């Protein structure tokens, strides 16, 4: 069953996020994808995530399709103007990619090409409107298309520092839903009770929420997030658990898997983000019972 059909039917969906290579050697990407084929419903391919120049998400998604796996791509206007992003969307549909996640791209200053100029021709709502117009057979210039695409489009909710910020983010998410978003990706979940509180508010959107689970990878990574993003909810207890483990790497895998398993009762799906450790995806799925 396709990702779109599982989403519409209300079934739990499992997504794995996989970055494209910084270069043209796709062997590791394909090898990691083959390890999880049949175990996830689709792969999300970011587009130059964290502002790091990589092979395009469109190419990565096509490679997933060649392996018999469904793929979603990130779409935003940080690197493309409205003409280029519409061309990208038409190309994606022609190449078999029918699911998108409209997101806000990370700032260029945090990436590896700091002299690059951000475009940001459209914001997320503008981009969702562009997708809707294309589906109606018209581009942003008012010209008719020769054949219209049809996408399943999602959006994302950013991590929020307090309840007021969350309320604003949920209000914005509501506008994204009105503009055509059919599912929502949550911020990373490290505290189940916090996520339950989040879902208590997000349910008002009446849109499927796919929760996000990060594989922390190390004590240092956990400490960095806890210090710089306290709103993420990484506790001292969680950090101590990793530090005291005889095999810290495997303990991080177990923590991610336990979070995935717990979220099956709270959301309509999960996105597993391994932050470069895609080879660990099978272990997370194993421990989570998926």
Secondary structure as GFF3:
##gff-version 3
##sequence-region A 1 290
A	DSSP	alpha_helix	3	9	.	.	.	ID=ss1
A	DSSP	beta_strand	13	17	.	.	.	ID=ss2
A	DSSP	alpha_helix	27	36	.	.	.	ID=ss3
A	DSSP	beta_strand	42	45	.	.	.	ID=ss4
A	DSSP	three_ten_helix	49	51	.	.	.	ID=ss5
A	DSSP	alpha_helix	57	66	.	.	.	ID=ss6
A	DSSP	beta_strand	71	75	.	.	.	ID=ss7
A	DSSP	alpha_helix	82	94	.	.	.	ID=ss8
A	DSSP	beta_strand	99	102	.	.	.	ID=ss9
A	DSSP	three_ten_helix	108	110	.	.	.	ID=ss10
A	DSSP	alpha_helix	124	135	.	.	.	ID=ss11
A	DSSP	beta_strand	152	156	.	.	.	ID=ss12
A	DSSP	alpha_helix	163	178	.	.	.	ID=ss13
A	DSSP	beta_strand	183	188	.	.	.	ID=ss14
A	DSSP	alpha_helix	192	202	.	.	.	ID=ss15
A	DSSP	three_ten_helix	203	205	.	.	.	ID=ss16
A	DSSP	beta_strand	208	214	.	.	.	ID=ss17
A	DSSP	alpha_helix	219	228	.	.	.	ID=ss18
A	DSSP	three_ten_helix	230	232	.	.	.	ID=ss19
A	DSSP	alpha_helix	236	244	.	.	.	ID=ss20
A	DSSP	alpha_helix	248	263	.	.	.	ID=ss21
A	DSSP	beta_strand	269	273	.	.	.	ID=ss22
A	DSSP	three_ten_helix	278	280	.	.	.	ID=ss23
A	DSSP	alpha_helix	281	288	.	.	.	ID=ss24
###
